[in-house]
């Protein structure tokens, strides 16, 4: 029986986390209405996807878009433009803005700023602090809230809960999975003298692997005592991968493209552009993180997009800020790893759509299925492109991958049926909406 759709993607290879097949996809009212052979059906608009792969929309659950407070680096419009240019259909943005996102008013302000300005869908992490513990059960259920985020090690911004009692108090109140920046603040303070002025290679010496492992061990212990679910962000060490393998019942793990792609060998060419918290480390750690991807210890990918201007990054270490762009390059960098055989395309889908939906109980996103939001990332696995700074839509306008050749490229970004990006051009006005979560419906 023929049907009529608003939009049809015809002739592509459809990829879910559990398989792939050739077929058509019909969209009506922003929702996937049919999947299969739809040659007898009509549509207001048809996109020929012959030779392309159609993936569930990529969800990046860790970005810093700097608004409000530091919009000279990034804002919600520019950051989301970078996201859709790179094939990302939804983002979770971090709370270390000015003011901090720690209460109902500051969360509502971000949601208001985002509506009709962000090109992708969005949610915002709420910072967990000593002062808002009592309000956490309500805060994590508010519209647009991704959950509670805690910094156990100091990074960009002023959010910090470094002690066991403070973390235990927060986890005693959470009911959703809480996310953590896990570096031991006490060890970081003890080792400040390891920083060598003018030498960014001392950054991973100061913020060493022991600081990361020690904090993650503390965090898991506290979470078990509180009977809470936790999500450990940007795993950077071999030791954390080995440790978390024994704690998958309560702890999920995120890894990043930069920890999987770069190493300390890149400091001579990148200098402070490579400076991140936690740091990019040597190849031993990189190889172990890849082993964590292969074994399933690593659950999802997040970019930790954290832009600074080139002038800020050009400051002499340690006055240079930690952070790099990443939301726009997540898909092409990881597709290049797919091309190189380091992970399968289905595993990539699991780590960027099905995985985030599973961990954070996202409603109607994360897979291609009838009744789900029509969020789609369309890619050309054979296209070979050189990534350059002038392609970067972030306000900071640089990438650590400038000059890198990749195989695999985001061709189209469709958000709830809106063809937002196609072949490098923005096709639709910004129409982002808050991501919805099963635990907050």
Secondary structure, 3 states (H helix, E strand, C coil): CCCEEEEEEEEEEEEECCEEEEEEEEEECCEEEEEECCCCCEEEEEEECCCCEEEECEEEEEEECCCCCCCCCCCHHHHHHHHHHCCEEEEEECCCCCCCCCCHHHHHHHHHHHCCCCCCEEEEEEECCCCCHHHHHHHCCCCCEEEEEEECCCCCCCCCCCCHHHHHHHHCCCCCCEEEECCCHHHHHHCHHHCECCEHHHHHHHCCHHHHHHHHHHHHHHHHHHCCCEEECCCCCHHHHHHHCCCCCCEEEEECHHHHHCCHHHHHHHHHHHCCCCCCCCHHHHHHHHHHHHHCCCCEECCCEECCCHHHHCCCCCCCCCCCCCCCCHHHHHHHHHHCCCCCHHHHHHHHHHHHHHHHCECCCCCCCCCCECCEEEEEEEEEEECCHHHCCCCCCCCCCCCCEEEEEEEEEEECCEEEEECCEECCCCCCCECCEHHHC
